[in-house]
């Protein structure tokens, strides 16, 4: 059974593209993780990646990228790295991102997962031309997508799917709305 038929058999619609945006620290990744748990419990086959903060005490010093299917991790960006790509105070490790994040998306496409998760579409991730191309392919495909989106990029993606603006007060409401969409 291909992924479209599997989703239909579970009662889900075809080819949804859902974006979650909001200010830094509003809970985008936390919401993605809660949605992942919900979808897995419902039997939805999920692949993709999440990003997490790397902290030293209370100070954020970087970000790691994790394949949600296999658990493979890599450093996406760090204050103490020295690379040719810098976003804000973080040096971006494009090679590690491509090794973990891009591979997670490619694997999800090859395995015809029901839903691909991308956390996040932001300046660091878009520093990879391979990611930009793969993202275009995903957006123009029949693949279901759930992604977090940097607030500054909403205008670039709002025609590609449904955009939810997350804040600390509407977390549960948006969780419920997204659950109903798929």
Helices and strands as residue ranges (DSSP letters): H 3-9, E 17-22, H 28-41, E 46-56, E 59-67, E 73-78, E 86-87, E 90-92, H 94-97, I 98-102, H 103-110, E 115-121, G 125-127, H 129-139, E 144-150, G 151-153, H 154-157, E 162-165, H 171-181
